[in-house]
């Protein structure tokens, strides 16, 4: 049960952070101004990574461990779905977000920015869906 609680905490942390980044932070990138954007983006990346990386890692690791240590009364299909959702956020980060951030790292580009905002919905939805999955698992385990 402790493993599930840790997974739920990490998942909901990332879901909340994902929504803030998606709805507030990323859209504001275009307001920074081209002369200051490179420095702003560099500082954003330096500051967000130590927050996101540990939480995403904990979410993925605990979701994976739940495959082998499922709390009694919880559905295997939900545990598998949770792991796949957690893994999908890593794939979306690697394949969608990181390349867009690399483009933006050399200066603001409206197309790269639009692609980042659009593609980041994949992660936001996956974290939210995983949050629902872990909530149901917690209810089943109670």
Secondary structure by P-SEA (a helix, b strand, c coil): caaaaaaaaaaaaaaaaaaaaaccccccccccccccaaaaaaaaaaccccccaaaaaaaaaaaaaaaacccccccaaaaaaaaaaaaaaaaaaacccaaaaaaacccccaaaaaaaaaaaaaaaaaaaaaaaaaaaaaaaac
